[in-house]
Amino acid sequence: MILKDLLDYFDIDEELPEYLLNQTFNEIFLDGTLEIKDDKYKIAVKTRQDVIHQMYIMPNEEFPVIILSQLPNGLLNGMKFGQNLGEEIPINKL
């Protein structure tokens, strides 16, 4: 599933970089819940393996999309997507 499909599914009408709209993400987010606060969006879902996946969509930020997964042992995994292709940063590199 690409991000544009996820935005359509949750009826999120925001401008994001073209490369992000075509970025592939896990379909698990379709089962998530959406929270909106100050033009920032958070989609969160917990899997049967007790992994919590969160997607943050913040169109006007340096990193408009952040994926964060919290494993049952408390470790974090994920990726920050910048405004331009090539500006992605794995969470474990921070």
SEKE-370835 format. One record per residue (C-alpha): residue number from 1; x, y, z. Coordinates in pm, 1 decimal. Example, Ala and Ser with C-alpha at 12.3 -4.5 7.8 and 13.67 -1.06 7.14 Angstrom:
2
 num        X        Y        Z
   1   1230.0   -450.0    780.0
   2   1367.0   -106.0    714.0
END
This chain:
94
 num        X        Y        Z
   1      0.0      0.0      0.0
   2    130.4    346.5    -82.2
   3     94.1    648.4    144.8
   4   -152.2    818.2    -90.4
   5   -390.9    523.5    -45.5
   6   -358.8    545.4    332.8
   7   -427.6    920.3    326.9
   8   -737.6    859.2    114.3
   9   -854.3    582.2    347.6
  10   -836.3    811.8    652.1
  11   -960.3   1115.3    453.1
  12   -642.0   1313.0    524.3
  13   -615.4   1600.1    275.7
  14   -263.7   1737.2    317.5
  15     15.5   1828.5     76.7
  16    316.9   1600.8    107.7
  17    622.2   1552.4   -114.1
  18    544.6   1344.1   -423.7
  19    805.6   1081.0   -337.2
  20    632.0   1022.2     -2.5
  21    289.2    982.8   -159.8
  22    428.8    690.7   -361.0
  23    623.5    540.4    -69.5
  24    516.0    188.9     26.4
  25    399.9    124.7    383.3
  26    264.4   -178.5    565.8
  27   -109.9   -235.3    526.3
  28   -133.4   -288.9    903.6
  29   -194.8     86.6    937.3
  30   -538.3     41.2    776.0
  31   -643.7   -126.6   1103.2
  32   -514.5    165.5   1309.9
  33   -686.8    447.3   1489.2
  34   -642.5    806.9   1379.9
  35   -576.4   1096.3   1616.2
  36   -561.7   1456.7   1493.6
  37   -408.5   1743.1   1690.0
  38   -289.9   2079.7   1556.1
  39   -276.6   1965.2   1189.9
  40    -67.4   1664.5   1290.9
  41   -190.8   1310.2   1245.2
  42   -107.8    992.3   1430.8
  43   -216.9    647.3   1318.3
  44   -150.5    374.4   1574.6
  45   -211.1      1.7   1573.3
  46   -111.9   -284.4   1802.7
  47    -46.5   -624.9   1645.3
  48   -111.6   -970.2   1788.1
  49    261.3   -989.8   1862.4
  50    221.4   -686.6   2094.5
  51    416.5   -457.5   1862.1
  52    282.1   -101.6   1856.7
  53    321.2     65.4   1516.8
  54    273.6    440.3   1489.8
  55    275.2    666.1   1187.1
  56    305.7   1038.4   1240.2
  57    208.5   1266.5    951.7
  58    319.2   1626.1    999.7
  59    310.5   1799.3    658.9
  60    492.2   2119.3    755.4
  61    778.0   1963.3    953.4
  62   1133.9   1882.7    845.4
  63   1036.9   1514.1    864.5
  64    672.2   1500.9    748.0
  65    633.9   1125.1    802.5
  66    775.5    924.0   1091.3
  67    719.9    552.6   1142.5
  68    786.1    424.5   1493.4
  69    744.0     67.5   1614.9
  70    775.3    -26.7   1979.8
  71    867.3   -389.7   2034.0
  72    742.0   -589.2   2336.8
  73   1088.7   -557.9   2496.4
  74   1062.1   -177.6   2479.2
  75   1307.3   -128.8   2192.8
  76   1214.6    116.8   1917.8
  77   1247.9     72.0   1545.1
  78   1143.1    296.4   1260.4
  79   1223.8    561.8   1004.8
  80   1201.0    938.8    966.8
  81   1119.1   1054.9    613.0
  82   1244.1   1400.0    513.1
  83   1095.6   1650.7    272.2
  84   1321.5   1518.9     -6.7
  85   1410.4   1172.8   -131.2
  86   1736.8   1061.8     27.6
  87   1673.8   1240.5    357.3
  88   1546.3    929.3    533.3
  89   1694.6    851.0    873.8
  90   1652.5    517.2   1051.8
  91   1540.7    567.9   1412.5
  92   1833.7    358.6   1539.0
  93   2075.7    614.3   1383.6
  94   1950.2    897.0   1606.5
END
